[in-house]
């Protein structure tokens, strides 16, 4: 009988090549999650529509499992609702819902930015110009999914000097909720992107920021 040592590669057997790294389920789920986010943001999966994990898996060429896992994460964010034995329904939001989210964002972000405006050097805000340009480029291309990520990146960088990770998590969660489509017309991306540069100008010059932030947060596209 072969010994355990011989079974592990002795007796002249040709050693197997190192295995390729197979994609982990979490990476597949992450890719599916990114695709689903984009489909929700662009309206490909419109509010009120119902989708099953197997059908979406067929659309993306994956099994139902990573789709179901990604949808569960989106359900935690309030983007979809779980329908037992049916699948998931895209949450239908009203303009009033988005106005309430914007109001909470104002309560969180405006005092932080005002505090940072007093404590951070003017040169600090120049570091955010590339993020503002990235958002403008996405807006000009009409890329709603790309703009959503660029806008969130700008706001994270804007609030990060406060050094409060809990604050960043709360603000980011509110931001995601504000970006899911609602009934009715959506704000213009280019007009919204222009707020970033205007806000940085105000921060660099010491001008008031509250009116700009209120307009920006109230019109999240």
C-alpha positions as CSV (number, residue, x, y, z in Angstrom):
1,X,0.0,0.0,0.0
2,X,1.3,3.4,-0.8
3,X,2.4,5.5,2.1
4,X,0.8,9.0,2.6
5,X,4.2,10.5,1.5
6,X,4.2,8.6,-1.8
7,X,0.6,9.6,-2.4
8,X,1.5,13.2,-2.1
9,X,3.9,13.0,-5.1
10,X,6.5,10.3,-4.8
11,X,7.3,7.2,-7.0
12,X,8.3,9.2,-10.0
13,X,4.9,10.8,-10.6
14,X,5.1,14.0,-12.6
15,X,4.1,16.8,-10.3
16,X,1.0,18.7,-11.2
17,X,1.4,22.3,-12.3
18,X,0.4,25.0,-9.8
19,X,-3.4,25.5,-10.1
20,X,-4.7,28.6,-11.6
21,X,-6.4,31.0,-9.2
22,X,-10.1,30.4,-9.6
23,X,-12.4,33.4,-9.1
24,X,-13.8,33.4,-5.6
25,X,-17.5,33.6,-5.1
26,X,-17.1,37.0,-3.4
27,X,-15.4,38.4,-6.5
28,X,-18.2,37.1,-8.7
29,X,-20.7,38.6,-6.3
30,X,-18.9,41.9,-6.4
31,X,-19.0,42.0,-10.2
32,X,-22.6,41.1,-10.2
33,X,-23.3,43.7,-7.6
34,X,-21.6,46.4,-9.7
35,X,-23.6,45.4,-12.7
36,X,-26.9,45.4,-10.8
37,X,-26.1,48.8,-9.3
38,X,-25.5,50.2,-12.8
39,X,-28.7,48.7,-14.1
40,X,-30.6,50.2,-11.2
41,X,-29.0,53.7,-11.6
42,X,-29.6,53.8,-15.4
43,X,-33.2,52.5,-15.1
44,X,-32.6,49.2,-16.9
45,X,-34.2,47.7,-13.9
46,X,-36.9,50.3,-13.3
47,X,-38.7,51.0,-10.0
48,X,-41.5,48.5,-9.4
49,X,-40.1,45.8,-11.7
50,X,-39.7,42.3,-10.3
51,X,-36.8,40.1,-11.1
52,X,-35.7,36.5,-10.2
53,X,-32.2,35.5,-9.4
54,X,-32.1,32.7,-12.0
55,X,-33.3,35.1,-14.7
56,X,-30.7,37.8,-13.8
57,X,-28.1,35.1,-13.5
58,X,-28.8,34.1,-17.1
59,X,-28.5,37.7,-18.1
60,X,-25.0,38.0,-16.6
61,X,-23.8,34.5,-17.4
62,X,-23.5,33.3,-13.7
63,X,-25.5,31.1,-11.4
64,X,-28.4,32.4,-9.3
65,X,-26.3,32.2,-6.1
66,X,-24.1,35.3,-6.5
67,X,-27.1,37.2,-7.9
68,X,-29.1,36.3,-4.9
69,X,-26.3,37.4,-2.6
70,X,-25.8,40.7,-4.4
71,X,-29.6,41.3,-4.2
72,X,-29.6,40.7,-0.5
73,X,-27.0,43.4,-0.1
74,X,-29.0,45.8,-2.2
75,X,-32.1,44.9,-0.1
76,X,-30.1,46.0,3.0
77,X,-29.5,49.3,1.3
78,X,-33.2,49.7,0.5
79,X,-32.7,49.5,-3.3
80,X,-34.8,46.3,-3.7
81,X,-37.4,44.4,-1.7
82,X,-37.3,40.6,-1.2
83,X,-40.4,38.8,-2.4
84,X,-40.5,35.3,-0.9
85,X,-40.6,32.6,-3.6
86,X,-40.7,35.3,-6.4
87,X,-37.4,37.2,-6.3
88,X,-36.8,40.9,-5.8
89,X,-38.8,44.0,-6.6
90,X,-37.0,47.3,-7.3
91,X,-38.1,49.8,-4.7
92,X,-40.3,52.6,-5.9
93,X,-39.4,55.9,-4.4
94,X,-41.3,59.2,-4.6
95,X,-39.8,62.7,-4.9
96,X,-40.9,63.1,-1.2
97,X,-38.8,60.2,-0.2
98,X,-35.7,61.7,-1.9
99,X,-36.4,65.1,-0.3
100,X,-36.5,63.5,3.1
101,X,-33.1,61.7,2.4
102,X,-31.7,65.0,1.2
103,X,-32.8,66.7,4.4
104,X,-31.0,64.1,6.5
105,X,-27.9,64.5,4.3
106,X,-27.9,68.2,4.9
107,X,-28.0,67.7,8.7
108,X,-25.0,65.4,8.4
109,X,-22.8,67.0,5.8
110,X,-23.3,70.7,6.0
111,X,-22.0,71.1,9.6
112,X,-19.0,68.9,8.8
113,X,-18.0,70.9,5.7
114,X,-18.5,74.2,7.6
115,X,-16.2,72.9,10.4
116,X,-13.6,71.7,7.8
117,X,-13.8,75.1,6.0
118,X,-12.6,76.7,9.2
119,X,-9.9,74.2,10.1
120,X,-8.4,73.0,6.7
121,X,-5.9,75.1,4.7
122,X,-7.2,76.5,1.4
123,X,-4.7,74.4,-0.5
124,X,-6.4,71.2,0.8
125,X,-9.4,71.7,-1.5
126,X,-7.2,71.8,-4.7
127,X,-6.6,68.1,-4.0
128,X,-10.2,67.4,-4.8
129,X,-10.2,69.0,-8.3
130,X,-9.3,65.7,-10.1
131,X,-12.4,64.1,-8.5
132,X,-14.5,67.0,-9.6
133,X,-13.2,66.6,-13.1
134,X,-13.9,62.9,-13.1
135,X,-17.5,63.6,-12.2
136,X,-17.8,66.3,-14.9
137,X,-16.4,63.8,-17.5
138,X,-19.0,61.2,-16.5
139,X,-21.8,63.8,-16.6
140,X,-20.8,65.0,-20.1
141,X,-20.7,61.4,-21.3
142,X,-24.2,60.8,-19.9
143,X,-22.8,58.0,-17.8
144,X,-25.2,57.8,-14.8
145,X,-23.6,54.8,-13.1
146,X,-20.1,56.3,-13.6
147,X,-21.4,59.7,-12.3
148,X,-22.9,58.1,-9.2
149,X,-19.6,56.6,-8.2
150,X,-17.6,59.8,-9.0
151,X,-20.1,61.9,-7.0
152,X,-19.8,59.5,-4.0
153,X,-16.0,59.5,-4.3
154,X,-16.0,63.3,-4.2
155,X,-18.2,63.4,-1.1
156,X,-16.1,60.8,0.7
157,X,-13.0,62.9,0.0
158,X,-14.8,66.0,1.1
159,X,-15.7,64.6,4.5
160,X,-12.7,62.4,5.1
161,X,-10.5,65.0,6.9
162,X,-12.9,64.9,9.8
163,X,-11.3,61.6,10.6
164,X,-14.6,59.9,11.6
165,X,-15.1,56.6,9.9
166,X,-18.6,56.2,11.4
167,X,-19.6,59.5,9.9
168,X,-18.3,58.4,6.5
169,X,-20.3,55.2,6.6
170,X,-23.5,57.0,7.5
171,X,-23.0,59.7,4.9
172,X,-22.1,57.1,2.2
173,X,-25.2,55.0,3.0
174,X,-27.4,58.1,2.8
175,X,-25.8,59.0,-0.5
176,X,-26.5,55.6,-2.0
177,X,-30.1,55.9,-1.0
178,X,-30.4,59.3,-2.6
179,X,-29.1,58.0,-5.9
180,X,-31.7,55.3,-6.5
181,X,-34.2,56.5,-9.2
182,X,-37.6,57.8,-8.2
183,X,-40.7,58.6,-10.2
184,X,-40.5,61.7,-12.3
185,X,-37.8,63.6,-14.2
186,X,-34.2,63.3,-12.9
187,X,-31.9,66.2,-12.3
188,X,-29.4,67.1,-15.1
189,X,-26.0,65.5,-14.5
190,X,-23.9,68.4,-15.9
191,X,-25.6,71.0,-13.7
192,X,-25.1,68.7,-10.7
193,X,-21.4,68.2,-11.6
194,X,-20.9,72.0,-11.8
195,X,-21.7,72.2,-8.1
196,X,-18.5,70.4,-7.2
197,X,-16.2,73.1,-8.7
198,X,-18.4,75.9,-7.3
199,X,-18.1,74.3,-3.8
200,X,-14.3,74.0,-4.1
201,X,-14.1,77.6,-5.2
202,X,-16.1,78.7,-2.2
203,X,-14.0,76.6,0.2
204,X,-10.7,77.9,-1.2
205,X,-11.9,81.5,-1.0
206,X,-13.7,81.4,2.4
207,X,-17.1,82.1,0.8
208,X,-20.3,80.6,2.4
209,X,-20.8,76.9,1.5
210,X,-24.2,76.2,2.9
211,X,-26.3,77.5,0.0
212,X,-24.2,75.5,-2.5
213,X,-24.4,72.3,-0.4
214,X,-28.1,72.6,0.0
215,X,-28.7,73.0,-3.7
216,X,-26.3,70.1,-4.4
217,X,-27.8,67.7,-1.9
218,X,-31.4,68.6,-2.8
219,X,-30.8,67.7,-6.5
220,X,-28.9,64.4,-6.3
221,X,-29.5,62.8,-9.7
